[in-house]
Amino acid sequence: MENTEKEFRNLVGSLCEADFRLKVALSKTTLRLILHPDGHVPDTLTRIRVLEGVSVVGQGDKVVRSSRGGNSILIAYVKFLPENGMTNYDNIYKLCKSIKKLPGVEIVKVLSVNSKKVVHNGKPIVV
């Protein structure tokens, strides 16, 4: 009797837990963002944080600013939840397009995905 009750509790626990687990693992993407000279890095990172599917955003390195008042280069990492039914490339491209639409972002280049360098058709992904 006690063994059956224990099995029942384990079964119910695993069924309940399954509803709360993510079906797909988060993807970590490292990006190089070229920002307009007037771009504000903290605001850009905040705007990325509120994009759909994004869970974590951080700054990977110091911001490199041109000595002549030109563009700034920001290395950022973004953890996001990929959509089911889309290829990795489509998920990454959608994320990059969303980031490029933000004020002050001029170019987005993908440096790596899940700590692996990534190219598409032999070329880097640049949006």
N, C-alpha and C positions, 0 to 999 in steps of 0.2 A: 504494500500500500504506500509506504513512504517513498519507495523508489519511483513509482508511477507518478506521484505528486511532484517529485523533483524533476522528472522528465517533462511533465506538463509545464512547470514554471520556466524551465529552460527554453522550451518551444515558444511559449508566449513572449518571453523576454527577447528572443532572437527575432520574432516577427515584429515586435514593437520597435526594436532597434533598427531594423531594416528601413523603416519609414523615415528615420531621422538621418541616415547616412547619405552622403553625396553619391550619386550614381557614377559621376565622372570626377577624376582627380583634378585639382587646380593645376594650371600651367603657369610656369614662371618664365617671363619674357624679359630680356634685358634690351633696352632701347637706347638709341642716341637721338636726342631731340635737338634740333637747331631752332633756337628761339629768336624772335625779333629783338633788336637791341633794347627796346623798352619792355620786353617780357619780364614778368616777375615770377621767379622760380617757385616760391611757396604757394602762390595762387594757382600756378599751372599744376603742381602736384595735387592740390586740393581738388581742382576741377577733374583731374584724372580719377581721383578716388570716388567721385560720385557717378562715374560712367557705369552703365549697366553691365553687370557681370564681374566688375573689378572688386577684388577683396582687399588687396594690400598694394601699396605703392610706396616706394622709397627711393632715395637718392643714392646712386651707386658710387659717385666720386665727386670731387669738387667741381664746381661749375667753371668752365673755361670761357673767359670773356676776351674778346678781341681788344688789343691795346688801342685800336683806332676807333673804338666806339661801335664796332660792328656787332654781328650776331653772337649769341652765347650758345655754348654746347653743354647740354645736360645729359648725363648718363643716369637713366632711371630703370628700376626694375618694377615690373607689374605682375602680380599674381591675379589671374582671372579664371573664371569658370567657363570652359568652352561649351558651346551649344551642341547638343546631340544632333546627329544627322549632318553636321558640317565637317569638312576636312580640316586638318590642322592649319593649312594655308588659309582657308576661308575665315577661320576664327581669328587668326593673327591679323589678316588683312582688314577685317571688320574692326578690330580693336585699334589698329593704326589709323584707319580712316576717321574713327571717332576722336582720337587724340589730335589728329591734324586739324580738325574742325574747331578746336579750342582756340581762343584768342591768344595771339603771340607765338603759336607753334607754326613753323614754316616747313620743316622737313622731319619725318620720322623714319629712322633706319633700324631694322631689327638686327641686333648683334647675336643673340642666342635665344634658344627656347629650351627650357629644362636643362640648362647648362651645356647645351650642344650648339655649336655654330650651325646656322641654318641659311640655306639658299633655296631659291625657287627657279627651276630651269637653268641652273648654273649661275644665276645672278643673285646678289643680295636683295632682300626685300626692302624697298625704299618707297615711301608714300609721300 
